[in-house]
């Protein structure tokens, strides 16, 4: 096998390296680098890219990659693993989703050598990292004050993306339209199958979500023939694909109290939560307009009219999906 070359660094078969991408400088002229881990197997195989914290406050993926890089099965790796624990180093430092100019790095791809800070960082990641991948997994969480049940989002019209989405092994897959400027959109435009793992909340570690994410990445690596199959049988044999999903929004202003937990089966007309006034005894129910599985929820007890509170995914056989979700939650808990 030939060495794997990234950003001018040559990694020999059976070796690993940390390559520093020079991203920018702080105001103090201190260099700011993006560390990229490369594990180059002794035997040929695909190149898998795993990224986290492209939104700097989404931390679960950072620990997923830490555990992945410590895994002993990498000693027998086929192909090459490229892992970027923190893509948005600026946001990570400042505990922010965004770059210093308030741009969303995941809306800056494919980027430009001469554009904004975000465009330049996106171009660097694309040129030096993404362009070398055969497959990609992008690890995310919900936003601040918002949690997601472990789920995969993918463009299921792409058979390669659909295959690794199913292999990941979480019970819920949402067919997600590609958004312009995202790493996922750029990857697919280059013929790279890619999925997004969404789980947990920004600025919080969630052990169950981290464990499921680590297991999911390994499942994909097994599917691609990069590592040997685990002796442990996967809990979810065939993940359910959502027919669609929608947010239920606040119908008034006030103090919000949810009554259902993530992963719950939701029935049409079910009372999901209540919004009450802090100054009167008035209380308004938040009702489910349709049935499904709760895959996202606001955690902030204060709500303005129109704010997204509950994210419900719709399925044909919602009862079967609910059983899968319950089994999955018990397995990772």
C-alpha positions as CSV (number, residue, x, y, z in Angstrom):
1,X,0.0,0.0,0.0
2,X,1.0,3.6,-0.6
3,X,1.3,6.2,2.1
4,X,-1.7,8.4,2.7
5,X,-0.9,12.1,2.1
6,X,-2.9,14.9,3.7
7,X,-1.9,18.5,3.9
8,X,1.6,17.6,2.8
9,X,2.1,15.0,5.6
10,X,2.7,11.4,4.5
11,X,1.3,8.6,6.7
12,X,2.7,5.1,6.1
13,X,0.5,2.0,6.1
14,X,0.0,0.8,9.7
15,X,0.8,4.3,11.1
16,X,-1.2,7.2,12.5
17,X,-0.6,10.9,12.7
18,X,-2.1,14.2,13.8
19,X,-2.0,16.8,11.1
20,X,-2.5,20.4,12.0
21,X,-4.4,22.5,9.5
22,X,-3.6,26.2,9.8
23,X,-7.1,27.7,10.0
24,X,-6.6,31.3,11.1
25,X,-5.1,33.4,13.9
26,X,-6.6,34.9,17.1
27,X,-6.4,38.7,17.6
28,X,-3.2,38.0,19.6
29,X,-1.6,36.6,16.5
30,X,-1.7,33.1,18.1
31,X,-2.1,30.5,15.4
32,X,-5.3,28.5,15.4
33,X,-5.1,25.0,14.0
34,X,-7.6,22.3,13.2
35,X,-6.2,18.9,14.4
36,X,-6.9,16.1,11.9
37,X,-6.3,12.5,13.0
38,X,-5.3,10.0,10.3
39,X,-5.2,6.3,10.9
40,X,-3.9,4.5,7.9
41,X,-4.5,0.8,7.8
42,X,-2.0,-1.8,6.7
43,X,-4.5,-3.3,4.2
44,X,-6.5,-1.5,1.4
45,X,-10.0,-0.3,2.0
46,X,-12.2,2.9,1.8
47,X,-11.4,6.2,3.3
48,X,-14.0,7.2,6.0
49,X,-14.2,10.8,7.3
50,X,-15.8,11.5,10.7
51,X,-16.3,15.1,11.7
52,X,-17.7,16.7,14.9
53,X,-18.3,20.2,16.3
54,X,-18.7,21.9,12.9
55,X,-21.1,23.8,15.2
56,X,-18.7,24.7,17.9
57,X,-21.1,24.1,20.8
58,X,-22.2,20.6,19.7
59,X,-20.0,18.4,21.9
60,X,-21.2,14.8,21.9
61,X,-19.4,14.1,18.7
62,X,-16.1,15.3,20.2
63,X,-16.2,12.5,22.7
64,X,-17.5,9.9,20.1
65,X,-14.3,10.6,18.1
66,X,-12.1,10.5,21.3
67,X,-13.5,7.0,22.0
68,X,-13.2,5.9,18.4
69,X,-9.5,6.9,18.2
70,X,-8.8,4.9,21.4
71,X,-10.5,1.8,20.1
72,X,-8.3,-1.3,19.8
73,X,-10.0,-2.5,16.6
74,X,-8.2,0.3,14.7
75,X,-5.0,-1.8,15.0
76,X,-6.5,-4.1,12.3
77,X,-8.0,-1.4,10.2
78,X,-8.5,-1.8,6.5
79,X,-8.4,1.5,4.6
80,X,-8.1,4.9,6.3
81,X,-9.9,6.8,9.0
82,X,-9.8,10.6,9.0
83,X,-11.2,12.0,12.2
84,X,-11.7,15.7,12.9
85,X,-12.9,16.1,16.5
86,X,-13.4,19.9,16.3
87,X,-14.0,21.5,12.9
88,X,-15.1,24.9,14.2
89,X,-12.3,25.6,16.6
90,X,-13.4,29.2,17.0
91,X,-16.9,28.2,18.2
92,X,-15.4,25.5,20.4
93,X,-13.2,28.0,22.2
94,X,-16.1,30.5,22.7
95,X,-18.8,27.8,23.4
96,X,-20.7,29.1,20.4
97,X,-22.4,27.5,17.4
98,X,-21.0,30.2,15.2
99,X,-17.8,31.8,14.0
100,X,-16.7,35.2,15.4
101,X,-18.5,37.0,12.6
102,X,-21.7,35.1,13.5
103,X,-21.6,33.0,10.3
104,X,-22.6,29.3,10.5
105,X,-19.6,27.3,9.2
106,X,-22.0,24.6,8.0
107,X,-23.5,27.1,5.6
108,X,-20.1,28.1,4.1
109,X,-19.2,25.1,2.0
110,X,-17.6,24.5,-0.5
111,X,-16.0,27.8,0.5
112,X,-13.5,30.0,-1.1
113,X,-9.8,30.8,-0.7
114,X,-10.5,34.5,-0.8
115,X,-13.9,34.8,0.9
116,X,-15.0,35.3,4.5
117,X,-13.4,33.6,7.5
118,X,-16.1,30.8,7.2
119,X,-15.6,30.5,3.4
120,X,-11.8,30.1,3.9
121,X,-12.1,27.5,6.7
122,X,-14.7,25.6,4.7
123,X,-12.4,25.6,1.6
124,X,-9.5,24.4,3.7
125,X,-11.6,21.5,5.1
126,X,-12.9,20.6,1.7
127,X,-9.6,20.7,-0.1
128,X,-7.4,19.0,2.5
129,X,-9.9,16.6,4.1
130,X,-13.3,16.1,2.4
131,X,-11.8,15.7,-1.0
132,X,-9.8,12.6,0.2
133,X,-12.8,10.7,1.6
134,X,-14.9,8.0,0.1
135,X,-17.6,8.2,2.8
136,X,-18.4,10.7,5.5
137,X,-20.2,10.9,8.9
138,X,-21.0,14.3,10.4
139,X,-21.8,14.3,14.1
140,X,-24.2,16.8,15.5
141,X,-26.5,17.6,18.5
142,X,-29.6,19.7,18.9
143,X,-29.2,23.5,19.4
144,X,-28.9,25.2,22.8
145,X,-31.9,24.3,25.0
146,X,-33.0,21.7,22.4
147,X,-32.4,17.9,22.6
148,X,-32.6,15.4,19.8
149,X,-33.3,11.7,20.2
150,X,-30.5,9.7,18.4
151,X,-31.3,9.7,14.7
152,X,-29.7,9.7,11.3
153,X,-30.5,12.3,8.7
154,X,-29.6,11.5,5.1
155,X,-30.6,12.0,1.5
156,X,-32.1,8.6,0.9
157,X,-32.3,9.1,-2.9
158,X,-28.5,8.5,-2.7
159,X,-28.2,4.7,-2.4
160,X,-24.7,4.9,-0.9
161,X,-25.9,7.4,1.8
162,X,-29.0,5.2,2.4
163,X,-26.8,2.1,2.9
164,X,-24.6,3.7,5.6
165,X,-27.6,5.3,7.2
166,X,-29.2,1.9,7.8
167,X,-25.9,0.4,8.8
168,X,-25.4,3.0,11.6
169,X,-28.0,1.2,13.7
170,X,-30.2,3.8,15.3
171,X,-33.9,3.1,15.1
172,X,-34.9,6.4,13.4
173,X,-33.8,7.6,10.0
174,X,-35.2,10.9,8.6
175,X,-35.0,11.6,4.9
176,X,-33.5,15.1,5.0
177,X,-33.3,17.5,2.1
178,X,-29.8,18.7,1.5
179,X,-29.3,22.3,2.6
180,X,-27.1,24.5,0.4
181,X,-23.7,25.4,1.9
182,X,-23.5,22.3,4.2
183,X,-20.7,19.8,4.4
184,X,-23.3,17.1,3.6
185,X,-24.4,18.9,0.4
186,X,-20.9,19.4,-0.8
187,X,-19.9,15.8,-0.1
188,X,-22.9,14.5,-2.1
189,X,-22.2,16.9,-5.0
190,X,-18.8,15.2,-5.2
191,X,-20.2,11.7,-5.1
192,X,-19.3,11.0,-1.5
193,X,-22.1,9.2,0.5
194,X,-22.7,11.0,3.7
195,X,-24.9,11.0,6.8
196,X,-25.6,13.2,9.7
197,X,-25.9,11.8,13.3
198,X,-28.1,14.0,15.5
199,X,-28.3,13.3,19.2
200,X,-28.4,15.2,22.5
201,X,-28.2,19.0,23.2
202,X,-25.6,21.6,22.6
203,X,-23.0,22.3,25.4
204,X,-23.9,19.1,27.1
205,X,-22.4,15.6,27.2
206,X,-25.1,12.8,27.0
207,X,-23.6,9.4,27.7
208,X,-26.3,7.5,26.0
209,X,-26.0,9.6,22.8
210,X,-22.2,9.3,22.9
211,X,-22.4,5.5,23.3
212,X,-24.9,5.2,20.5
213,X,-22.8,7.4,18.2
214,X,-19.6,5.5,18.9
215,X,-21.4,2.2,18.2
216,X,-23.0,3.6,15.1
217,X,-19.6,4.7,13.6
218,X,-18.2,1.3,14.3
219,X,-21.3,-0.3,12.6
220,X,-20.6,1.7,9.5
221,X,-17.0,0.7,9.5
222,X,-18.0,-2.9,9.7
223,X,-20.5,-2.4,6.9
224,X,-17.7,-0.9,4.7
225,X,-15.3,-3.8,5.6
226,X,-12.9,-1.6,7.4
227,X,-13.1,-3.5,10.7
228,X,-14.1,-7.0,11.6
229,X,-17.8,-7.6,12.6
230,X,-18.5,-7.3,16.3
231,X,-19.5,-10.4,18.2
232,X,-22.3,-8.4,19.7
233,X,-25.5,-8.5,17.6
234,X,-27.0,-5.1,16.8
235,X,-30.2,-4.2,18.5
236,X,-31.9,-2.6,15.5
237,X,-31.9,-4.9,12.5
238,X,-33.8,-2.6,10.1
239,X,-34.1,1.1,11.1
240,X,-37.4,2.8,10.4
241,X,-37.5,5.5,7.8
242,X,-39.7,8.4,8.7
243,X,-42.4,9.5,6.2
244,X,-41.7,13.1,7.3
245,X,-41.4,15.2,10.4
246,X,-42.7,18.5,11.7
247,X,-42.4,20.8,14.7
248,X,-45.3,21.5,17.0
249,X,-45.1,25.2,18.0
250,X,-46.3,27.2,21.0
251,X,-49.8,28.5,20.5
252,X,-49.3,31.2,23.2
253,X,-46.6,32.8,25.4
254,X,-45.7,31.7,28.9
255,X,-44.0,29.1,31.0
256,X,-43.6,25.8,29.2
257,X,-43.8,22.4,30.9
258,X,-43.3,19.3,28.7
259,X,-45.2,16.1,29.6
260,X,-43.5,13.6,27.2
261,X,-39.9,12.5,26.9
262,X,-37.7,12.0,23.8
263,X,-38.4,8.7,22.0
264,X,-42.0,8.5,23.2
265,X,-44.8,7.3,21.0
266,X,-47.1,10.2,20.3
267,X,-50.8,9.8,19.5
268,X,-52.9,12.3,17.6
269,X,-54.5,14.7,20.0
270,X,-52.2,13.7,22.9
271,X,-51.4,16.4,25.5
272,X,-47.7,17.0,25.0
273,X,-47.2,19.8,27.4
274,X,-48.7,22.9,28.9
275,X,-48.0,26.6,28.8
276,X,-49.2,28.7,31.7
277,X,-48.9,32.3,32.7
278,X,-46.6,33.2,35.6
279,X,-49.1,35.8,36.7
280,X,-52.5,34.1,36.4
281,X,-54.0,30.6,36.7
282,X,-54.6,30.4,32.9
283,X,-53.1,27.2,31.3
284,X,-53.1,26.2,27.7
285,X,-52.5,22.6,26.5
286,X,-50.1,21.8,23.7
287,X,-51.7,19.0,21.7
288,X,-50.2,16.6,19.0
289,X,-51.7,17.4,15.6
290,X,-50.6,13.9,14.4
291,X,-49.1,10.7,15.7
292,X,-45.5,9.5,15.5
293,X,-42.3,9.4,17.6
294,X,-40.9,12.3,19.5
295,X,-37.4,13.0,18.1
296,X,-36.7,16.5,19.3
297,X,-37.9,18.7,22.2
298,X,-37.2,22.2,23.6
299,X,-35.8,22.2,27.1
300,X,-36.3,25.9,27.8
301,X,-39.2,26.5,30.2
302,X,-39.9,29.9,28.7
303,X,-41.8,30.0,25.4
304,X,-43.0,32.7,23.0
305,X,-45.9,32.1,20.6
306,X,-44.6,30.3,17.5
307,X,-41.5,28.8,19.1
308,X,-40.7,25.1,18.2
309,X,-41.4,22.9,21.1
310,X,-41.8,19.3,20.0
311,X,-40.4,17.6,16.9
312,X,-42.5,14.5,15.8
313,X,-41.4,12.1,13.1
314,X,-44.2,10.2,11.2
315,X,-44.2,6.5,10.4
316,X,-46.4,4.0,8.7
317,X,-46.1,1.4,11.5
318,X,-45.6,3.7,14.4
319,X,-46.2,0.9,17.0
320,X,-43.4,-1.2,15.6
321,X,-41.0,1.8,15.6
322,X,-42.0,2.6,19.2
323,X,-41.0,-1.0,20.2
324,X,-37.6,-0.6,18.4
325,X,-37.0,2.8,20.1
326,X,-37.8,1.3,23.5
327,X,-35.4,-1.6,22.9
328,X,-32.7,0.7,21.6
329,X,-33.1,3.0,24.6
330,X,-32.9,0.1,27.0
331,X,-29.8,-1.3,25.2
332,X,-27.8,1.9,25.3
333,X,-29.0,3.1,28.7
